[in-house]
Amino acid sequence: FGLPRELRSRCILLDYDQQWQGVPGFVFFDYRQPEDIPQDIRHTFDFLLIDPPLITAEAWELYAKAAKLLMKPKGARVLCTTIAENETLMHELLQLHPVAFRPCIPNFLYQCTAFSNYESVRLSSLNPEVDFEGGRLASLSECFTSSSSILAEPLRSRAVSSPESISMSDLGKQLIESGASRPTGEESDRSLPLSRELQLLQELRKHLDGLFKLAVVTSLPASRLTTEVSRAKLTTARKQIEKAAQELGEWQAINHSELLAALGEAPEALINGLACNRWRAKGMVELMVAVCDGSVSEAEIAARCKDHSVALYRLSGQILDRIKELKRT
């Protein structure tokens, strides 16, 4: 609905929700019955945008069947969103690969990843609303590999409650060229020398980025930590978190005074924040000790990992706001 009117007139919206019935181009669609797609729109799409409400393999198999019924005989460009753990599944079903740009979806249980079967300059750019500066790995699989593949297989059984819908649009090259991300404006700043304060804040975000990735990887999903992941891998994850926490602590000790100035905080505020596990490093180490000892439940592991990852995400956003403030001055 954010497209220019001319492009929207060429789109078809396949959706389960009848509230869109009055929208031009609306076609009722139940993903559980892809064979009911009208004959007159089959094999007419050169671009498909698919954003399902479910993330299970069973649901995606039906969406893939629908997509193949809609593609033109020579194929179509496809852009989908799902969770990162479905990378292998996306390749198997539709030969899709993950892209750097990740959509920002507030209040969603997991961070979604975009997958496509074509190359795009804008899809190759990070979304500053989601990813840390310089912290995103080129391949989503590298995130799990670098963390000893704590979760190596696609998630195939968890569903998210939301309306049963699918959105597929015949946008053609104009939509593709318009891209999915906006310039961040940071490219023009890279050639300028950074002040010491900005350097410290960017280094702090990188430390938090590392902890954030480890928190996310450890939390997906909690049940597999105790049933499918070996004790050796849990021990490796614990060592990685302990190392990241130690590096952050040492870096902070070296740069304590300058960091205070960069954050624009009084000494007592920083000290009190550290005592309350402000950067979450201490809490993550304590959690991994408990995980390896088997003294916490699966539900508690998931809840605490999610709490750490959300907190780290917000902290990074606060630091980014401070960076922007300093750049303006």
Beta strands, then each sheet from edge to edge (+ up, - down):
strand 1: 13-15
strand 2: 26-28
strand 3: 47-50
strand 4: 77-83
strand 5: 97-98
strand 6: 112-116
sheet 1: 1+ 2+
sheet 2: 3+ 4+ 6- 5+
end
